[in-house]
C-alpha cells in the first residue's frame, strides 16, 4: 500500500494554507517519494472563487465582507465560489495519482465516496448529483450541499480538495450563490443529525474512510 502522510494544521489562514499546499505540490512532483500528503484544517471566514468561477456569484461588496469578518480569494482550483469557515473540515489531498493508479475522474469519485461514508457514520445519507461535483443531502424537496469539492491536477499530482460542513455557520452561504447554484441549499452534519458533533471525531472517521477507499496507509510523519 502507498504511504500518505497526514498533516493536521488545525485553524490556519487560507493564504498560509495555500502556500503550504503549493510547496507540498511542487515537492511531490519533483521527488515522487510517496503517495502524497493529506492536509486537514479549518479556515477563518473566507470565500474562494475557482479559476472559472463567476464574480457575480458573490452577492456582497467589499465593505460588507469586512463587516461580516470575511475575505475573498480567487484561486486556481476548479469549481465556482464557496465559503470556508470555523466548524468546517477542509481537506487538501496532495496525491500522486500515477502512484495511486487512478485518473482524475476516479479520484474525485473516491473523494465523494469518502465523504458519503463519513457522514453515514452520523446516520446521514449523502448522494451525488449529475453534473455537480460534491456531496448532497435531500431535505424534503430540496437538495442541499454538505460538501463542496474543487481540485487542481498537474503532472498527475493534485491539490486543493474538499470542504465538509460539520458545525459551520450556514448564514455565510446566504451571501453567495454557493458553487454557482441559485436553486439549492446548504447543510451540515450538525444540522442534519440535530446534535453537536466533535470535529476530531469527524477527522478520524474521514481519515479512516480515505484509507479504505483509496487503499492507502495514512499516518503522521516521524518528527
mmCIF file of the C-alpha atoms, coordinates in Angstrom:
data_MODEL
# 
_entry.id   MODEL 
# 
loop_
_atom_site.group_PDB 
_atom_site.id 
_atom_site.type_symbol 
_atom_site.label_atom_id 
_atom_site.label_alt_id 
_atom_site.label_comp_id 
_atom_site.label_asym_id 
_atom_site.label_entity_id 
_atom_site.label_seq_id 
_atom_site.pdbx_PDB_ins_code 
_atom_site.Cartn_x 
_atom_site.Cartn_y 
_atom_site.Cartn_z 
_atom_site.occupancy 
_atom_site.B_iso_or_equiv 
_atom_site.pdbx_formal_charge 
_atom_site.auth_seq_id 
_atom_site.auth_comp_id 
_atom_site.auth_asym_id 
_atom_site.auth_atom_id 
_atom_site.pdbx_PDB_model_num 
ATOM 1   C CA . UNK A 1 1   ? 0.000   0.000  0.000   1.00 0.00 ? 1   UNK A CA 1 
ATOM 2   C CA . UNK A 1 2   ? 1.137   3.523  -0.761  1.00 0.00 ? 2   UNK A CA 1 
ATOM 3   C CA . UNK A 1 3   ? 2.009   5.801  2.149   1.00 0.00 ? 3   UNK A CA 1 
ATOM 4   C CA . UNK A 1 4   ? 0.140   9.075  2.630   1.00 0.00 ? 4   UNK A CA 1 
ATOM 5   C CA . UNK A 1 5   ? 1.455   11.457 5.287   1.00 0.00 ? 5   UNK A CA 1 
ATOM 6   C CA . UNK A 1 6   ? -1.089  13.298 7.416   1.00 0.00 ? 6   UNK A CA 1 
ATOM 7   C CA . UNK A 1 7   ? -0.654  16.966 8.285   1.00 0.00 ? 7   UNK A CA 1 
ATOM 8   C CA . UNK A 1 8   ? -3.343  18.421 10.567  1.00 0.00 ? 8   UNK A CA 1 
ATOM 9   C CA . UNK A 1 9   ? -2.798  22.174 10.635  1.00 0.00 ? 9   UNK A CA 1 
ATOM 10  C CA . UNK A 1 10  ? -5.738  22.997 12.906  1.00 0.00 ? 10  UNK A CA 1 
ATOM 11  C CA . UNK A 1 11  ? -7.000  26.534 12.259  1.00 0.00 ? 11  UNK A CA 1 
ATOM 12  C CA . UNK A 1 12  ? -4.943  28.305 9.604   1.00 0.00 ? 12  UNK A CA 1 
ATOM 13  C CA . UNK A 1 13  ? -5.467  31.356 7.394   1.00 0.00 ? 13  UNK A CA 1 
ATOM 14  C CA . UNK A 1 14  ? -6.399  30.482 3.825   1.00 0.00 ? 14  UNK A CA 1 
ATOM 15  C CA . UNK A 1 15  ? -3.366  32.194 2.278   1.00 0.00 ? 15  UNK A CA 1 
ATOM 16  C CA . UNK A 1 16  ? -0.932  30.345 4.520   1.00 0.00 ? 16  UNK A CA 1 
ATOM 17  C CA . UNK A 1 17  ? -2.606  27.026 3.735   1.00 0.00 ? 17  UNK A CA 1 
ATOM 18  C CA . UNK A 1 18  ? -2.451  27.725 0.001   1.00 0.00 ? 18  UNK A CA 1 
ATOM 19  C CA . UNK A 1 19  ? 1.280   28.469 0.227   1.00 0.00 ? 19  UNK A CA 1 
ATOM 20  C CA . UNK A 1 20  ? 1.808   25.229 2.168   1.00 0.00 ? 20  UNK A CA 1 
ATOM 21  C CA . UNK A 1 21  ? -0.145  23.331 -0.493  1.00 0.00 ? 21  UNK A CA 1 
ATOM 22  C CA . UNK A 1 22  ? 1.955   24.790 -3.295  1.00 0.00 ? 22  UNK A CA 1 
ATOM 23  C CA . UNK A 1 23  ? 5.161   23.827 -1.514  1.00 0.00 ? 23  UNK A CA 1 
ATOM 24  C CA . UNK A 1 24  ? 3.976   20.240 -0.959  1.00 0.00 ? 24  UNK A CA 1 
ATOM 25  C CA . UNK A 1 25  ? 2.613   20.059 -4.513  1.00 0.00 ? 25  UNK A CA 1 
ATOM 26  C CA . UNK A 1 26  ? 5.943   21.144 -6.036  1.00 0.00 ? 26  UNK A CA 1 
ATOM 27  C CA . UNK A 1 27  ? 7.936   18.817 -3.810  1.00 0.00 ? 27  UNK A CA 1 
ATOM 28  C CA . UNK A 1 28  ? 5.796   15.778 -4.644  1.00 0.00 ? 28  UNK A CA 1 
ATOM 29  C CA . UNK A 1 29  ? 6.019   16.497 -8.387  1.00 0.00 ? 29  UNK A CA 1 
ATOM 30  C CA . UNK A 1 30  ? 9.810   16.737 -8.119  1.00 0.00 ? 30  UNK A CA 1 
ATOM 31  C CA . UNK A 1 31  ? 10.553  13.872 -5.736  1.00 0.00 ? 31  UNK A CA 1 
ATOM 32  C CA . UNK A 1 32  ? 7.720   11.317 -6.242  1.00 0.00 ? 32  UNK A CA 1 
ATOM 33  C CA . UNK A 1 33  ? 8.810   9.834  -2.915  1.00 0.00 ? 33  UNK A CA 1 
ATOM 34  C CA . UNK A 1 34  ? 5.426   8.679  -1.576  1.00 0.00 ? 34  UNK A CA 1 
ATOM 35  C CA . UNK A 1 35  ? 1.735   8.536  -2.392  1.00 0.00 ? 35  UNK A CA 1 
ATOM 36  C CA . UNK A 1 36  ? 1.322   12.077 -1.114  1.00 0.00 ? 36  UNK A CA 1 
ATOM 37  C CA . UNK A 1 37  ? 0.178   14.246 1.784   1.00 0.00 ? 37  UNK A CA 1 
ATOM 38  C CA . UNK A 1 38  ? -3.273  14.794 3.289   1.00 0.00 ? 38  UNK A CA 1 
ATOM 39  C CA . UNK A 1 39  ? -3.613  18.251 4.813   1.00 0.00 ? 39  UNK A CA 1 
ATOM 40  C CA . UNK A 1 40  ? -6.552  18.819 7.187   1.00 0.00 ? 40  UNK A CA 1 
ATOM 41  C CA . UNK A 1 41  ? -7.533  22.218 8.570   1.00 0.00 ? 41  UNK A CA 1 
ATOM 42  C CA . UNK A 1 42  ? -10.175 24.812 9.338   1.00 0.00 ? 42  UNK A CA 1 
ATOM 43  C CA . UNK A 1 43  ? -10.051 28.345 7.926   1.00 0.00 ? 43  UNK A CA 1 
ATOM 44  C CA . UNK A 1 44  ? -11.176 31.638 9.444   1.00 0.00 ? 44  UNK A CA 1 
ATOM 45  C CA . UNK A 1 45  ? -14.107 33.003 7.421   1.00 0.00 ? 45  UNK A CA 1 
ATOM 46  C CA . UNK A 1 46  ? -13.147 33.224 3.752   1.00 0.00 ? 46  UNK A CA 1 
ATOM 47  C CA . UNK A 1 47  ? -14.755 32.934 0.326   1.00 0.00 ? 47  UNK A CA 1 
ATOM 48  C CA . UNK A 1 48  ? -12.825 31.334 -2.518  1.00 0.00 ? 48  UNK A CA 1 
ATOM 49  C CA . UNK A 1 49  ? -13.613 31.642 -6.212  1.00 0.00 ? 49  UNK A CA 1 
ATOM 50  C CA . UNK A 1 50  ? -12.478 28.989 -8.694  1.00 0.00 ? 50  UNK A CA 1 
ATOM 51  C CA . UNK A 1 51  ? -10.488 29.804 -11.810 1.00 0.00 ? 51  UNK A CA 1 
ATOM 52  C CA . UNK A 1 52  ? -13.621 29.694 -13.990 1.00 0.00 ? 52  UNK A CA 1 
ATOM 53  C CA . UNK A 1 53  ? -15.976 30.992 -11.295 1.00 0.00 ? 53  UNK A CA 1 
ATOM 54  C CA . UNK A 1 54  ? -18.267 33.953 -11.894 1.00 0.00 ? 54  UNK A CA 1 
ATOM 55  C CA . UNK A 1 55  ? -17.657 37.051 -9.783  1.00 0.00 ? 55  UNK A CA 1 
ATOM 56  C CA . UNK A 1 56  ? -21.373 37.863 -9.711  1.00 0.00 ? 56  UNK A CA 1 
ATOM 57  C CA . UNK A 1 57  ? -21.956 34.760 -7.586  1.00 0.00 ? 57  UNK A CA 1 
ATOM 58  C CA . UNK A 1 58  ? -20.526 36.867 -4.757  1.00 0.00 ? 58  UNK A CA 1 
ATOM 59  C CA . UNK A 1 59  ? -23.608 38.815 -3.669  1.00 0.00 ? 59  UNK A CA 1 
ATOM 60  C CA . UNK A 1 60  ? -21.986 41.390 -1.376  1.00 0.00 ? 60  UNK A CA 1 
ATOM 61  C CA . UNK A 1 61  ? -19.332 44.078 -1.791  1.00 0.00 ? 61  UNK A CA 1 
ATOM 62  C CA . UNK A 1 62  ? -16.003 44.617 -0.063  1.00 0.00 ? 62  UNK A CA 1 
ATOM 63  C CA . UNK A 1 63  ? -17.480 46.760 2.718   1.00 0.00 ? 63  UNK A CA 1 
ATOM 64  C CA . UNK A 1 64  ? -19.965 44.050 3.623   1.00 0.00 ? 64  UNK A CA 1 
ATOM 65  C CA . UNK A 1 65  ? -17.197 41.452 3.506   1.00 0.00 ? 65  UNK A CA 1 
ATOM 66  C CA . UNK A 1 66  ? -15.327 43.426 6.151   1.00 0.00 ? 66  UNK A CA 1 
ATOM 67  C CA . UNK A 1 67  ? -18.483 43.844 8.209   1.00 0.00 ? 67  UNK A CA 1 
ATOM 68  C CA . UNK A 1 68  ? -19.041 40.075 8.398   1.00 0.00 ? 68  UNK A CA 1 
ATOM 69  C CA . UNK A 1 69  ? -15.355 39.417 9.080   1.00 0.00 ? 69  UNK A CA 1 
ATOM 70  C CA . UNK A 1 70  ? -14.580 37.549 5.871   1.00 0.00 ? 70  UNK A CA 1 
ATOM 71  C CA . UNK A 1 71  ? -12.212 37.850 2.908   1.00 0.00 ? 71  UNK A CA 1 
ATOM 72  C CA . UNK A 1 72  ? -12.301 36.780 -0.749  1.00 0.00 ? 72  UNK A CA 1 
ATOM 73  C CA . UNK A 1 73  ? -9.614  34.889 -2.673  1.00 0.00 ? 73  UNK A CA 1 
ATOM 74  C CA . UNK A 1 74  ? -9.541  33.985 -6.373  1.00 0.00 ? 74  UNK A CA 1 
ATOM 75  C CA . UNK A 1 75  ? -7.837  30.595 -6.628  1.00 0.00 ? 75  UNK A CA 1 
ATOM 76  C CA . UNK A 1 76  ? -6.559  28.223 -9.320  1.00 0.00 ? 76  UNK A CA 1 
ATOM 77  C CA . UNK A 1 77  ? -8.855  25.319 -8.421  1.00 0.00 ? 77  UNK A CA 1 
ATOM 78  C CA . UNK A 1 78  ? -11.882 24.081 -10.321 1.00 0.00 ? 78  UNK A CA 1 
ATOM 79  C CA . UNK A 1 79  ? -15.438 24.932 -9.307  1.00 0.00 ? 79  UNK A CA 1 
ATOM 80  C CA . UNK A 1 80  ? -17.142 28.237 -8.613  1.00 0.00 ? 80  UNK A CA 1 
ATOM 81  C CA . UNK A 1 81  ? -17.493 30.130 -5.328  1.00 0.00 ? 81  UNK A CA 1 
ATOM 82  C CA . UNK A 1 82  ? -17.684 28.593 -1.877  1.00 0.00 ? 82  UNK A CA 1 
ATOM 83  C CA . UNK A 1 83  ? -17.257 29.519 1.778   1.00 0.00 ? 83  UNK A CA 1 
ATOM 84  C CA . UNK A 1 84  ? -14.748 28.209 4.311   1.00 0.00 ? 84  UNK A CA 1 
ATOM 85  C CA . UNK A 1 85  ? -15.144 28.911 7.997   1.00 0.00 ? 85  UNK A CA 1 
ATOM 86  C CA . UNK A 1 86  ? -14.919 27.645 11.543  1.00 0.00 ? 86  UNK A CA 1 
ATOM 87  C CA . UNK A 1 87  ? -16.618 24.309 12.086  1.00 0.00 ? 87  UNK A CA 1 
ATOM 88  C CA . UNK A 1 88  ? -15.866 23.128 8.563   1.00 0.00 ? 88  UNK A CA 1 
ATOM 89  C CA . UNK A 1 89  ? -13.446 20.293 7.820   1.00 0.00 ? 89  UNK A CA 1 
ATOM 90  C CA . UNK A 1 90  ? -11.236 21.268 4.892   1.00 0.00 ? 90  UNK A CA 1 
ATOM 91  C CA . UNK A 1 91  ? -9.100  18.535 3.325   1.00 0.00 ? 91  UNK A CA 1 
ATOM 92  C CA . UNK A 1 92  ? -6.333  19.146 0.808   1.00 0.00 ? 92  UNK A CA 1 
ATOM 93  C CA . UNK A 1 93  ? -5.059  15.847 -0.617  1.00 0.00 ? 93  UNK A CA 1 
ATOM 94  C CA . UNK A 1 94  ? -1.716  16.379 -2.363  1.00 0.00 ? 94  UNK A CA 1 
ATOM 95  C CA . UNK A 1 95  ? -1.780  12.974 -4.062  1.00 0.00 ? 95  UNK A CA 1 
ATOM 96  C CA . UNK A 1 96  ? 0.326   11.363 -6.785  1.00 0.00 ? 96  UNK A CA 1 
ATOM 97  C CA . UNK A 1 97  ? -2.402  9.821  -8.919  1.00 0.00 ? 97  UNK A CA 1 
ATOM 98  C CA . UNK A 1 98  ? 0.141   7.950  -11.031 1.00 0.00 ? 98  UNK A CA 1 
ATOM 99  C CA . UNK A 1 99  ? 1.487   6.128  -7.985  1.00 0.00 ? 99  UNK A CA 1 
ATOM 100 C CA . UNK A 1 100 ? -2.042  5.504  -6.752  1.00 0.00 ? 100 UNK A CA 1 
ATOM 101 C CA . UNK A 1 101 ? -3.060  4.119  -10.142 1.00 0.00 ? 101 UNK A CA 1 
ATOM 102 C CA . UNK A 1 102 ? -6.086  6.289  -10.907 1.00 0.00 ? 102 UNK A CA 1 
ATOM 103 C CA . UNK A 1 103 ? -7.254  9.111  -13.137 1.00 0.00 ? 103 UNK A CA 1 
ATOM 104 C CA . UNK A 1 104 ? -8.765  12.419 -12.098 1.00 0.00 ? 104 UNK A CA 1 
ATOM 105 C CA . UNK A 1 105 ? -12.379 11.331 -12.531 1.00 0.00 ? 105 UNK A CA 1 
ATOM 106 C CA . UNK A 1 106 ? -11.848 8.256  -10.356 1.00 0.00 ? 106 UNK A CA 1 
ATOM 107 C CA . UNK A 1 107 ? -10.023 10.416 -7.806  1.00 0.00 ? 107 UNK A CA 1 
ATOM 108 C CA . UNK A 1 108 ? -12.967 12.827 -7.461  1.00 0.00 ? 108 UNK A CA 1 
ATOM 109 C CA . UNK A 1 109 ? -15.408 9.909  -7.294  1.00 0.00 ? 109 UNK A CA 1 
ATOM 110 C CA . UNK A 1 110 ? -13.405 8.452  -4.389  1.00 0.00 ? 110 UNK A CA 1 
ATOM 111 C CA . UNK A 1 111 ? -13.304 11.790 -2.569  1.00 0.00 ? 111 UNK A CA 1 
ATOM 112 C CA . UNK A 1 112 ? -17.084 11.921 -2.795  1.00 0.00 ? 112 UNK A CA 1 
ATOM 113 C CA . UNK A 1 113 ? -17.306 8.305  -1.634  1.00 0.00 ? 113 UNK A CA 1 
ATOM 114 C CA . UNK A 1 114 ? -15.128 9.035  1.410   1.00 0.00 ? 114 UNK A CA 1 
ATOM 115 C CA . UNK A 1 115 ? -17.422 11.907 2.400   1.00 0.00 ? 115 UNK A CA 1 
ATOM 116 C CA . UNK A 1 116 ? -20.576 9.833  1.829   1.00 0.00 ? 116 UNK A CA 1 
ATOM 117 C CA . UNK A 1 117 ? -19.135 7.084  4.040   1.00 0.00 ? 117 UNK A CA 1 
ATOM 118 C CA . UNK A 1 118 ? -18.060 9.601  6.693   1.00 0.00 ? 118 UNK A CA 1 
ATOM 119 C CA . UNK A 1 119 ? -21.432 11.289 7.107   1.00 0.00 ? 119 UNK A CA 1 
ATOM 120 C CA . UNK A 1 120 ? -23.153 7.874  7.117   1.00 0.00 ? 120 UNK A CA 1 
ATOM 121 C CA . UNK A 1 121 ? -21.433 7.351  10.489  1.00 0.00 ? 121 UNK A CA 1 
ATOM 122 C CA . UNK A 1 122 ? -23.845 10.008 11.823  1.00 0.00 ? 122 UNK A CA 1 
ATOM 123 C CA . UNK A 1 123 ? -26.849 8.475  10.087  1.00 0.00 ? 123 UNK A CA 1 
ATOM 124 C CA . UNK A 1 124 ? -26.816 10.934 7.186   1.00 0.00 ? 124 UNK A CA 1 
ATOM 125 C CA . UNK A 1 125 ? -27.474 9.768  3.641   1.00 0.00 ? 125 UNK A CA 1 
ATOM 126 C CA . UNK A 1 126 ? -25.339 11.593 1.120   1.00 0.00 ? 126 UNK A CA 1 
ATOM 127 C CA . UNK A 1 127 ? -25.557 11.375 -2.640  1.00 0.00 ? 127 UNK A CA 1 
ATOM 128 C CA . UNK A 1 128 ? -24.081 12.667 -5.876  1.00 0.00 ? 128 UNK A CA 1 
ATOM 129 C CA . UNK A 1 129 ? -25.872 14.975 -8.278  1.00 0.00 ? 129 UNK A CA 1 
ATOM 130 C CA . UNK A 1 130 ? -25.409 14.639 -12.046 1.00 0.00 ? 130 UNK A CA 1 
ATOM 131 C CA . UNK A 1 131 ? -23.232 17.426 -13.391 1.00 0.00 ? 131 UNK A CA 1 
ATOM 132 C CA . UNK A 1 132 ? -22.475 18.845 -9.931  1.00 0.00 ? 132 UNK A CA 1 
ATOM 133 C CA . UNK A 1 133 ? -19.342 17.745 -8.099  1.00 0.00 ? 133 UNK A CA 1 
ATOM 134 C CA . UNK A 1 134 ? -19.655 17.279 -4.329  1.00 0.00 ? 134 UNK A CA 1 
ATOM 135 C CA . UNK A 1 135 ? -21.936 15.540 -1.854  1.00 0.00 ? 135 UNK A CA 1 
ATOM 136 C CA . UNK A 1 136 ? -25.600 16.426 -1.379  1.00 0.00 ? 136 UNK A CA 1 
ATOM 137 C CA . UNK A 1 137 ? -28.390 15.605 1.076   1.00 0.00 ? 137 UNK A CA 1 
ATOM 138 C CA . UNK A 1 138 ? -32.111 15.502 0.367   1.00 0.00 ? 138 UNK A CA 1 
ATOM 139 C CA . UNK A 1 139 ? -34.032 17.700 2.787   1.00 0.00 ? 139 UNK A CA 1 
ATOM 140 C CA . UNK A 1 140 ? -37.700 17.467 1.888   1.00 0.00 ? 140 UNK A CA 1 
ATOM 141 C CA . UNK A 1 141 ? -37.980 18.690 -1.694  1.00 0.00 ? 141 UNK A CA 1 
ATOM 142 C CA . UNK A 1 142 ? -34.592 20.430 -1.508  1.00 0.00 ? 142 UNK A CA 1 
ATOM 143 C CA . UNK A 1 143 ? -31.178 19.076 -2.474  1.00 0.00 ? 143 UNK A CA 1 
ATOM 144 C CA . UNK A 1 144 ? -28.682 20.668 -0.083  1.00 0.00 ? 144 UNK A CA 1 
ATOM 145 C CA . UNK A 1 145 ? -24.899 20.575 -0.409  1.00 0.00 ? 145 UNK A CA 1 
ATOM 146 C CA . UNK A 1 146 ? -22.998 19.273 2.595   1.00 0.00 ? 146 UNK A CA 1 
ATOM 147 C CA . UNK A 1 147 ? -19.570 19.044 0.943   1.00 0.00 ? 147 UNK A CA 1 
ATOM 148 C CA . UNK A 1 148 ? -18.018 21.122 -1.845  1.00 0.00 ? 148 UNK A CA 1 
ATOM 149 C CA . UNK A 1 149 ? -15.181 19.756 -3.969  1.00 0.00 ? 149 UNK A CA 1 
ATOM 150 C CA . UNK A 1 150 ? -12.806 21.753 -6.161  1.00 0.00 ? 150 UNK A CA 1 
ATOM 151 C CA . UNK A 1 151 ? -9.420  20.438 -7.274  1.00 0.00 ? 151 UNK A CA 1 
ATOM 152 C CA . UNK A 1 152 ? -6.448  21.112 -9.494  1.00 0.00 ? 152 UNK A CA 1 
ATOM 153 C CA . UNK A 1 153 ? -4.148  18.499 -11.037 1.00 0.00 ? 153 UNK A CA 1 
ATOM 154 C CA . UNK A 1 154 ? -0.890  18.824 -12.948 1.00 0.00 ? 154 UNK A CA 1 
ATOM 155 C CA . UNK A 1 155 ? 1.612   16.108 -13.792 1.00 0.00 ? 155 UNK A CA 1 
ATOM 156 C CA . UNK A 1 156 ? -0.691  13.578 -12.084 1.00 0.00 ? 156 UNK A CA 1 
ATOM 157 C CA . UNK A 1 157 ? -0.392  15.457 -8.761  1.00 0.00 ? 157 UNK A CA 1 
ATOM 158 C CA . UNK A 1 158 ? -3.455  17.025 -7.101  1.00 0.00 ? 158 UNK A CA 1 
ATOM 159 C CA . UNK A 1 159 ? -4.036  19.998 -4.849  1.00 0.00 ? 159 UNK A CA 1 
ATOM 160 C CA . UNK A 1 160 ? -6.997  21.884 -3.335  1.00 0.00 ? 160 UNK A CA 1 
ATOM 161 C CA . UNK A 1 161 ? -9.755  19.468 -2.296  1.00 0.00 ? 161 UNK A CA 1 
ATOM 162 C CA . UNK A 1 162 ? -12.962 19.457 -0.291  1.00 0.00 ? 162 UNK A CA 1 
ATOM 163 C CA . UNK A 1 163 ? -14.870 21.309 2.409   1.00 0.00 ? 163 UNK A CA 1 
ATOM 164 C CA . UNK A 1 164 ? -17.260 19.313 4.601   1.00 0.00 ? 164 UNK A CA 1 
ATOM 165 C CA . UNK A 1 165 ? -19.692 21.309 6.732   1.00 0.00 ? 165 UNK A CA 1 
ATOM 166 C CA . UNK A 1 166 ? -19.627 19.920 10.260  1.00 0.00 ? 166 UNK A CA 1 
ATOM 167 C CA . UNK A 1 167 ? -20.784 22.753 12.528  1.00 0.00 ? 167 UNK A CA 1 
ATOM 168 C CA . UNK A 1 168 ? -20.409 25.584 10.027  1.00 0.00 ? 168 UNK A CA 1 
ATOM 169 C CA . UNK A 1 169 ? -22.356 28.828 10.452  1.00 0.00 ? 169 UNK A CA 1 
ATOM 170 C CA . UNK A 1 170 ? -24.516 28.418 7.371   1.00 0.00 ? 170 UNK A CA 1 
ATOM 171 C CA . UNK A 1 171 ? -25.610 32.063 7.252   1.00 0.00 ? 171 UNK A CA 1 
ATOM 172 C CA . UNK A 1 172 ? -22.350 32.854 5.434   1.00 0.00 ? 172 UNK A CA 1 
ATOM 173 C CA . UNK A 1 173 ? -23.615 30.898 2.429   1.00 0.00 ? 173 UNK A CA 1 
ATOM 174 C CA . UNK A 1 174 ? -26.510 33.362 2.054   1.00 0.00 ? 174 UNK A CA 1 
ATOM 175 C CA . UNK A 1 175 ? -24.048 35.983 0.811   1.00 0.00 ? 175 UNK A CA 1 
ATOM 176 C CA . UNK A 1 176 ? -23.136 33.908 -2.264  1.00 0.00 ? 176 UNK A CA 1 
ATOM 177 C CA . UNK A 1 177 ? -24.643 31.582 -4.840  1.00 0.00 ? 177 UNK A CA 1 
ATOM 178 C CA . UNK A 1 178 ? -22.881 28.503 -3.422  1.00 0.00 ? 178 UNK A CA 1 
ATOM 179 C CA . UNK A 1 179 ? -20.937 26.737 -6.190  1.00 0.00 ? 179 UNK A CA 1 
ATOM 180 C CA . UNK A 1 180 ? -22.903 28.890 -8.628  1.00 0.00 ? 180 UNK A CA 1 
ATOM 181 C CA . UNK A 1 181 ? -26.332 27.423 -7.718  1.00 0.00 ? 181 UNK A CA 1 
ATOM 182 C CA . UNK A 1 182 ? -29.351 29.616 -7.046  1.00 0.00 ? 182 UNK A CA 1 
ATOM 183 C CA . UNK A 1 183 ? -31.907 26.831 -6.551  1.00 0.00 ? 183 UNK A CA 1 
ATOM 184 C CA . UNK A 1 184 ? -30.221 24.621 -3.938  1.00 0.00 ? 184 UNK A CA 1 
ATOM 185 C CA . UNK A 1 185 ? -29.459 24.913 -0.254  1.00 0.00 ? 185 UNK A CA 1 
ATOM 186 C CA . UNK A 1 186 ? -26.543 24.144 2.053   1.00 0.00 ? 186 UNK A CA 1 
ATOM 187 C CA . UNK A 1 187 ? -26.489 21.943 5.124   1.00 0.00 ? 187 UNK A CA 1 
ATOM 188 C CA . UNK A 1 188 ? -24.105 20.497 7.726   1.00 0.00 ? 188 UNK A CA 1 
ATOM 189 C CA . UNK A 1 189 ? -23.600 17.337 9.740   1.00 0.00 ? 189 UNK A CA 1 
ATOM 190 C CA . UNK A 1 190 ? -24.927 19.018 12.891  1.00 0.00 ? 190 UNK A CA 1 
ATOM 191 C CA . UNK A 1 191 ? -27.977 20.399 11.094  1.00 0.00 ? 191 UNK A CA 1 
ATOM 192 C CA . UNK A 1 192 ? -28.765 17.012 9.564   1.00 0.00 ? 192 UNK A CA 1 
ATOM 193 C CA . UNK A 1 193 ? -28.382 14.959 12.737  1.00 0.00 ? 193 UNK A CA 1 
ATOM 194 C CA . UNK A 1 194 ? -29.672 17.592 15.184  1.00 0.00 ? 194 UNK A CA 1 
ATOM 195 C CA . UNK A 1 195 ? -26.879 17.402 17.718  1.00 0.00 ? 195 UNK A CA 1 
ATOM 196 C CA . UNK A 1 196 ? -23.345 18.560 18.408  1.00 0.00 ? 196 UNK A CA 1 
ATOM 197 C CA . UNK A 1 197 ? -20.581 16.688 16.621  1.00 0.00 ? 197 UNK A CA 1 
ATOM 198 C CA . UNK A 1 198 ? -16.901 16.864 17.565  1.00 0.00 ? 198 UNK A CA 1 
ATOM 199 C CA . UNK A 1 199 ? -14.574 17.926 14.757  1.00 0.00 ? 199 UNK A CA 1 
ATOM 200 C CA . UNK A 1 200 ? -11.915 15.470 15.944  1.00 0.00 ? 200 UNK A CA 1 
ATOM 201 C CA . UNK A 1 201 ? -14.389 12.604 15.571  1.00 0.00 ? 201 UNK A CA 1 
ATOM 202 C CA . UNK A 1 202 ? -15.194 13.671 12.014  1.00 0.00 ? 202 UNK A CA 1 
ATOM 203 C CA . UNK A 1 203 ? -11.494 13.941 11.164  1.00 0.00 ? 203 UNK A CA 1 
ATOM 204 C CA . UNK A 1 204 ? -10.772 10.440 12.474  1.00 0.00 ? 204 UNK A CA 1 
ATOM 205 C CA . UNK A 1 205 ? -13.702 8.962  10.593  1.00 0.00 ? 205 UNK A CA 1 
ATOM 206 C CA . UNK A 1 206 ? -12.782 10.774 7.378   1.00 0.00 ? 206 UNK A CA 1 
ATOM 207 C CA . UNK A 1 207 ? -9.139  9.660  7.508   1.00 0.00 ? 207 UNK A CA 1 
ATOM 208 C CA . UNK A 1 208 ? -10.234 6.059  8.098   1.00 0.00 ? 208 UNK A CA 1 
ATOM 209 C CA . UNK A 1 209 ? -12.583 6.195  5.109   1.00 0.00 ? 209 UNK A CA 1 
ATOM 210 C CA . UNK A 1 210 ? -9.881  7.762  2.916   1.00 0.00 ? 210 UNK A CA 1 
ATOM 211 C CA . UNK A 1 211 ? -7.552  4.892  3.819   1.00 0.00 ? 211 UNK A CA 1 
ATOM 212 C CA . UNK A 1 212 ? -10.180 2.309  2.950   1.00 0.00 ? 212 UNK A CA 1 
ATOM 213 C CA . UNK A 1 213 ? -11.454 3.866  -0.264  1.00 0.00 ? 213 UNK A CA 1 
ATOM 214 C CA . UNK A 1 214 ? -8.069  4.860  -1.666  1.00 0.00 ? 214 UNK A CA 1 
ATOM 215 C CA . UNK A 1 215 ? -6.326  1.695  -0.462  1.00 0.00 ? 215 UNK A CA 1 
ATOM 216 C CA . UNK A 1 216 ? -3.523  3.608  1.262   1.00 0.00 ? 216 UNK A CA 1 
ATOM 217 C CA . UNK A 1 217 ? -1.934  3.959  4.698   1.00 0.00 ? 217 UNK A CA 1 
ATOM 218 C CA . UNK A 1 218 ? -2.350  7.412  6.214   1.00 0.00 ? 218 UNK A CA 1 
ATOM 219 C CA . UNK A 1 219 ? -0.154  8.317  9.167   1.00 0.00 ? 219 UNK A CA 1 
ATOM 220 C CA . UNK A 1 220 ? 1.700   11.288 10.612  1.00 0.00 ? 220 UNK A CA 1 
ATOM 221 C CA . UNK A 1 221 ? 5.354   11.500 9.585   1.00 0.00 ? 221 UNK A CA 1 
ATOM 222 C CA . UNK A 1 222 ? 8.052   10.737 12.132  1.00 0.00 ? 222 UNK A CA 1 
ATOM 223 C CA . UNK A 1 223 ? 9.293   14.045 13.539  1.00 0.00 ? 223 UNK A CA 1 
# 
